[in-house]
Amino acid sequence: MSTSMSVPTLEVRNLRTQFFTPDGVLPAVDDVSLRLERGRILGLVGESGSGKSVTGFSILGLLDAPGRIVGGQVLFQGQDLVTLDRQSLRKLQGNRIAMIFQDPMMTLNPVLRVEAQMIDAVLAHSKVSRQQAREQARDTLGMMGIASPDERLRAYPHQLSGGMRQRVAIAIAMLHKPDLIIADEPTTALDVTIQAQILSEVQKLARQHGTALIWITHDLSIVAGLADEIAVMYSGRIVEQGSVDAVLDHSLHPYTQGLIGSLPSNNRRGQRLRQIPGLTPNVLHLPPTCAFAARCERVAQACLERPEITEPVAGHLVRCFHPVMSGHAEVQHG
């Protein structure tokens, strides 16, 4: 196997991002490590405030002050993005790496036709004629399953439905067939049917073009049908990581089990929804214990310290002193 083939599209090593606020230092991303191969999809899951979106922005170099990466590496095809200057990073952004935002209007300019925005996006990174750029834009809209692409190109964003705007935003991200896309809950506000269609198209595009994709969401049911692997975040740290089947069928961390148990589909009709007791801790004032300890039914003396990532089952990582080993031999901790 050649060296280029063995290098993952993305490898995040011990990433730490902090926000320097008047009230103190907020560790939004704390010791996060991820690896993503070509054409693979990773679901990054967790409650609001868990650090998912900040992780995505950190990887792509889109952090604004007072946020700052204070440690770790973000290796894109072996190149550390953290060390790049702004100009070198901008050559990659929108070209080899792209982001899809929750609100498509963060991508789309309301006063410009779709055509103008997509053509400009092509010309920013490719030396082609405007006609060739327009053809590329039209073809990419068609690739996203958008009917009458010529008509959509002539439209302004406000003339499109919410689902169509999001499809156009995803098409803009796909214009250069990037090697890496990070999608930050882009289908949350959409009708379930439209959401399913977009997820199917995105999954197909990732497979066809070898694009590595991180799909950020709070909804486990989305990544169940979309992703190859899942990483579960809590209070800025990854608490469980593995294949979709392993994490959803044999979750090890009590927090992951709580997320799965609170899905409406896992509750009997007429019964109250199960939920994780308590609230997420204030990240500004995290206790020197396991961050989940105050909400956990399995809490014990060992949980007064902060757990490190372990691999009690091959390929299945967990940050917990007492993982739930149902279906596996119980591990002993000293």
N, C-alpha and C positions, 0 to 999 in steps of 0.2 A: 504494500500500500504506500502511495506517495505521501510525502509530508503534508502537502496541501489538502489531501483528502482526509488526513487524520486530525487536522486542526478544526475544532468546532466553529460554527458560525459565531457563537457568542459564549464567552466564559467569564462570569463575574466571580471575582475572588475577594471575599471578606470586605465587601463594600460597606462603607460607613458614611452616612450623610447626616449632617446636623444643621439645625436652624438656630442662629444666634439672635435671640429675642431679648427685649428689655427685662423679661421675667426669668431668663436663664437660657441654658443650652438645651435644645430639644433634639434628642437622638432619633430622628424619624426613620432612618434605616441603619440597623445595627448588626454588622457582621453577616451580611447576606451573600451567599454564594449560589450561583446557578450555572448550568451548562446546557447549551442548546445546539443540537446538530442541524445540519441542512435539511429543510423540508419538514421539520418537527414542530409541533405546537405545544406550548407550555401554558397551562392555566395558572395564573397567579391570583389566589383567592384569599379573602379575609373580610372582616367587617370594615365599615367606614373608619378611617383613622388608623388602620393597621400598618400603613406605609406602602401599600401597593403602588399607588400612582407616583409617589415620590421616588420609588425604585425605578419605575419606567422613565421618568424625567431625568433621573440621575444617569441612567444608562445612555440616554441619547444626548446628554449635555445640554438639557433645556432648563436647568435649574435657575431660578431667579434669586437674588438676594432677598432675605438674609440666609438662604440655604447654601450649603457648600459641601462638596465631597471632601471628607477629612481623612479618608483611608481606603485602601483596597485598590483593585484593578478592574477595569472593564475591557476585556480583550475581545475585539471584533476582528475575526479572522486572524487572530494572533497579534493585532495592533492595539496598544493600550489607548483607549479614547480619552482617559483621564489626563494624559500627558500632552494631548494635542492642543495647539493654539486654536483660537476661534476660527480663523480662516480655513485651516485644514479640516476642522470639524464641520464647517458649513458646506464644504465640498461633498462630504458624505451624507449630510442630512438632506432628505428629500430625494437622494439619488440611490446610494447603496443601503441606507437605513431610513426608515420613515415612521411617522407616528399617525395613528388615527385617534382623534379626540372624541370624547363623549358628546360634545356639542359640535355638529358639523360646521356651524358658523365660525368656529375658531380656525377652520381651514378655508371657508368660502368668503369672499369679499361680496357684501350685499349689493354694491353698486356696479359690479362687473358681470357681464354674461359668463356663463360656465365656460364657453369657448375661449374667451380671452384668458381666463385663469389657468386653464389646462394647457393652452399653447405656451403661455409664459413659463409654466412649470417645466415643460419639455425643453424649451430653448435655454433655460437656465443651466441645463446640464448636458445638452446635446447640440452638436453643430449640424443642424438640419434646417431646411427651408420652413417657412411658416405653413406651407401646404402639407409638407410631410409631418410637421408637428400636429396639425389639425387631424390628419388621418390617424396618427398614433393615439390622439385623444379619443377620436370616435371609436377606434378599435377597442380601446381599453374600457370604454363605457359598455360596448357590446359584450365584452368579456365578463363584465359584472352583471350580465343578464338584464341590462337596461334596454327596453324596447324603444324604437325610433330615436337612436342616438343623435342623429343630426338635429332633430327637433329639441332635444335636451341641451345640446351644445348652445343653441341660440337663446335659451331661457336664462332669466335671472334667478338667483337662488330662491327669492320669495315666491316665484311661480311654481316651485316644486314642493311636493309633499315632504314631510319629515323623513319618511323612509327613503324617498328618492334623493333628498339632500345627502343623507348618510351614505347611500350607494355611490354618489358622485365623489364624496370625500374619500371613500375607500378606493375608488378608481384613481383619484389623484395620487394616493399613496402607492398604488400599483403601477403608475405610469412607467417607471424605469425598471420594473420587475426587481425590486430591491432584494438584497440578501436577508435583511432583517426588518420586520415590522413589529412595533409595539402598539397594541390597540387598548385604549383606556375606556372600558365599558361603553363601546360605541353603539350598542343595540339596546341599552337600558330603557330608553324612552319610546321604543318602537312597539308596534302591534306584534303579538306573538308569532303570527303567520309570516309577517315581513322579516322578523328576527330570524326565524328558522331558515328562510330562503337565503338571507345574507350569510348566516353561519355556514350553510352548505356551500355557497359560492366561494367564501374565504378559504374554507378547508380544501376545496378543489384547487384553487389558485396556489396555495402553499405547496400542495403535492406536485402540481404540474411544473412550477417554476423553481422548486427547491428553496422557497422562501421560509426562513425560520420565523416563527410567530409567537409573541408573548401576548396572551389575551388576559387582560386584567378585569376581574369581575368580583362581585360579592355573591354571585349566584352559582352554586355548585352544579345545578341542573344543566347550566349552559356548557360548562367545561366537560361534563360527563359525556356528551355526544360530540364534542369538538376536539378536545385536547388529547395528546399522547401521554403527557405527564402533568402532574399537579404539584404546585408548591403552595402551602398554606401559611399565611403570615398572621402574626399576632404581636401587637405593640412593637413594631419595627423589626421583628426577627422572624425568620422562617422556622416554624415549629414542626412541620412535617413535609416530606417530599418523596415522590416516587411515581410509579406509573399510575395512570387513571384507575385501572382495575384494582391495584394493590391498595391505594389510598381510600377509594370509595367502598370497596368490599371488605377490607381488613384494616381500617384506620387504627393507628397506634396511639395518637395523641387525644386526650379527653376533649380538647377544644374542637378538633376535627369531627369527633363523634357528635359533639353538641351541634355543630353546623349541619351535619347530615340529618340528625334527629329532628331538627327544627324545620326541615323542608315540609311544606304542606302535604306532599305526596307520601310522606312517611308517617302521617298522623291519621288516625281514624276519623271518618266523617262524624261531625257532631261533637267531637272532643275538642278541648282547648289545645291550641298549638303548644307543643313542647318548646321550651326556650332555655337558653343558657342563663343561669341566675347571675345577678349582679351586673356591674358595668365594667367596661374596659378601663384600665388604670390611666391616670394622667401621665402621658409620656414625659412631661417635664419633671415629674416627681416619681419616677419608677422605683419601686422598692428593691432592695438588694436580694430579692428572692426570685423564684420563678414568677414571671409576670402574670401567669394564669392562676397562681396558687389560691387567691382569694375567691375564685369562682369554681374551683375544681373539687370534685367529689373524692378524688384519690389522693388528696394532699396529705403529706407526711413530713416527718422531721427533715428529711433530706431536701425537701422543696424550699427550705429557708435559704438555700444557695441557688445561684443561677445555673441551670443545666446547659451543657454543651450538646452539640449535635452528635448523635451516635447512629450506628447502623445495626440494629438488633436483628434485622432480616435483610438478606442480600438485596441491594438496590433500593431499599426502603429506609429513609432517614427520618429521625425523630429527635426533638429536643425535649426530653422528658425523663425524670428519674424513675417513673413508674408507668411505662407505656402499657396500653391495653393489649395484651398478647393473646387474644382469643384466636384460636386456630393455629397458634404458634406456641412453642415451648416458652414458658415464663422465664425471663432473664433475671438474674440476680445482680443487685447493685451493692457494692460495699459501702 
